[in-house]
Amino acid sequence: MSSALFIVSEHGYWGEECIEPLTTLDDAGVDVTVATPSGGPAVLDERSIDPEEVDEETAAMVEEVHETDDRLNDPEPLAAVDPSEFDAVVFPGGHGTEWDVNQDRHARAALREAVDGDDGKAMVVCHAVGILAWTRDSEALRASEDASGDEPRASDGEFLVAGRSVTGFPNEWEEGIVDEYDRMPDGRKLPYWVEDEVKAAGAEWDAELDSETSVTVDGDLVTGRGPPSSARAARTLLAELGVEYEG
């Protein structure tokens, strides 16, 4: 049986981007574990179940799973989980990831293990794609450690995403959410824009704005643009894992 680790935000995950892949992998027989940075309950972005933002059917499905799934309500602390034990690591999106998951060293290590290790796949969706702007590749980190004799520094080495084709939450969409001071509807100031930072890290960025969905595969890395792309991204991940799915 294939296994997957979901790393979910405690500052606000976008419902469809987590629940759609979670239930899809469940239906395909994948053994799913959920972790959050501190081990606290995953927090649902209320905008992702707002009828003005999403359709009622999606909102109802997301809210039910969020309230009843023990894995989301009593997740593992990320630091207590060994990502190498999983066939895939999944990073659901949501603006909240910018405050915790994308900045978490254990999350970055899990992504690096999945994409740059000997085995594993990673699926990263929407704002979680921002984690690629902070993740260095393991070969360069090992080289820096060998040269110095010390623990590798985050500033050493190439970015994991350099030269890779990716999609993610585009600036054009962000412009419709934040105000002129980069403030979110809830008043929080967005710390960075995903597209800008990931491109600066060397990614080949294409959010395919003329397409209804956008999913990109580059090696062991699967990226999805946003909520409508999350189901397709999950099916793509299953195909990459060699798991048959008829849903």
N, C-alpha and C positions, 0 to 999 in steps of 0.2 A: 504494500500500500504506500502510495506517495504521501508525503507530509509537507505542510506549509506553515510558516510562521508569519502571522499578521502583526505588524508593528503599528499601533493605532495611537492617535493623539489624545492627550488629556486636556487639550486646549480647544478642541473642536474639530472633529472629523466630519467630512461631508457624507451624509447618510448613504446615498446611492453608491458612492465610490468604495465604500467598505462592505455594505450589506449585499450588494449584487455579486461581487466576487466571492464573498464569504459563503453565501448560499449556493452559488454555482459550484464552488469547489466541494462543498458538503455533498451536493447532489451527485458529484462525480466520484465520490468515495475517498476523497483526499482527507487525511487526518490533519485538522487545523488546530493550531495553538495560537492564542492571542496574548500579546505582551504590550504593555505601555511603558514609557520611560521610567516611571516610579513604581509601577505596580498598582496604581490607583485605577478606578473605573474609567473606561473610555468615555469621553464626553462628546455628545452629539451636538453638532452645530444646528441650532434651532432654525436657522434660515433654510436648512436642507429638508425640513418638513413643513415649511410655510407654503400654504396653497398658492401664494402669489409667486413662489419660486419654482415649485415642482407640482406635478399632477397629483391628484388625491390618492390614486392607487399606489404610486411610489411612496408617498408620504406615509400612508397607512402601513405598508409593508415594512418600511424602514423603522418606524416607531415601534411596531410589534416586536421585531427581532431585537432592536436595541434594548427594549425593556425586559425581554424574556431570556436572552442568550446569556448563560452564565459565564461564557468565555469573555464577553465584553464587560460584564459587571464585576467579575473577579479575575482579572487577567494576571499573568505572570509579570514580575518585575523584569524588565529587559535584561538587566545585568546578570540575572540568575539563569538565563537561557543560553544554551550553546547553539548558535546559528548553524554550525557545521553539521548538526544532527538532522537538518531539514533539507528537503529537496528543493524548496523554493522559499524565498522571503518576499512578502507582499507589503507594500507601503501604500495604504489608502490615502487619498488626498484630503483637502480641506485647508482653509487658511490657518487653522490652528497648528498645523505641522510646522509653520514658520517659527513658532515659539518653543517647540519642544523637540519633536522627532528629528527635524532637519539639522538641529544643533547638537544632537546627542551623540557622544562618541561611540556608544555601544550600537546605536542604530547605524552609524557610518561603518563600523566594523562588520556588522551583519551584511550590509550591502556589499562591502568589499569582498567578504567571504563568498557570497553568492555569485558575484560577477567575475571576480578575479581569481577565485580559488580553483581547485581541481574539479569540483562538482558544484552543482546548484544553478538555480535560475533566480532572477529577481524581477518583480513586477512593481513599477512605480507609477502612480497616477496623479495628475493634476498638480497641486501645490507641493505635494511630496517630491516631485521631480526636482525641487529646489535642493534636496539633499545632495544631488550630484555636484552642486557648486562648492561643496565643502569636503568632498571625499577624495582622498589621494589613492593612487593605485598601490597595491601591496608590494610589487617588485621594487618600486622606488623607495618605499618605506623600509623594506628589508635592507636595501643598499645603504640607506642613511644610518641604519642601526649598526650594520657591519663596519662602516667607516668610523663611527664615533664611539662604538662600544656602549652607547647609552640607548635608552628607549627612543624610538623614532619620533620625530616632531611632526605636528600637523602641517608645518610649512614646507617640509621636504617632499620632493617628488612631483610627478605629474598628476594632474587630476584624472580620476578614473574615467570621466566622460570625454576627455580630450580626443577629438577625431571620431567620436561615436555619433551615429544618427539617433536623434531623440525627438519626441514631441512632449508637450506639456501645456500648462496653463498659460495662454498667450497674453501679451501686454494689451492687445486690443480688447480682450474681455475684462482685464483688470481695470481699464479706464472707465468701464461702466459700473464699477463697484465702489472704488474709493473716491474721495473728494479731492479737491486741488491740493490738499495737504497730506495726501495718502492716508487719510483716516477712513477706517472701516465704518459700516453702518452702526456698529455697536460702540464707536468712538475710539477703538484701539488704532494706533498708527501702524500701518503695515511696514515691517522692517526692511523689506526688499521686494522687488518684482522678480518672479521666477525666471522669466525669459531672459532678462538682462543678465542675471548672475550665471545662469547655466551657459549661455553663449560666451560670457567672459571667461568661463572655465575651459573653453575650447570645443564645445559641442557643435555638431552640425544640426542646427535647429530647424524643424519644419512642423508647424502645428496644423498644417493642411486646413486652413480656415475655409476653404471652399467645399470641404467634405463634411458630411453629417457626423462622422466619427473619425478619430485619428489614433491609430495604434502603430507603433514602430518597434521592430525587433532588430537588435544589433548584438550579435553574439548571444550571451546569456542574459542580456538586459532587454526587458519588455517595458515600454513606456506608453502611457495613455494620456490623452489630452485633458479630459474632464469627465463629468458625470455621464453623458451619453456614450462615452467610449469605454466605460468601466466593464460592462458586460462583455464586450468584444475583447477587451484586454484579458479578462479572465479565461475566455475560451482559447485565446491565443496562448496563454500560459499553459493551459492543459495540453494543447497540442505540442508545445515545446517540451513538456514533461513526458510526452508519449502516453497520456491518459485519454482513453476514449470517453467521449461525452456526447450524448444524444439529445440534450436539453434544448 
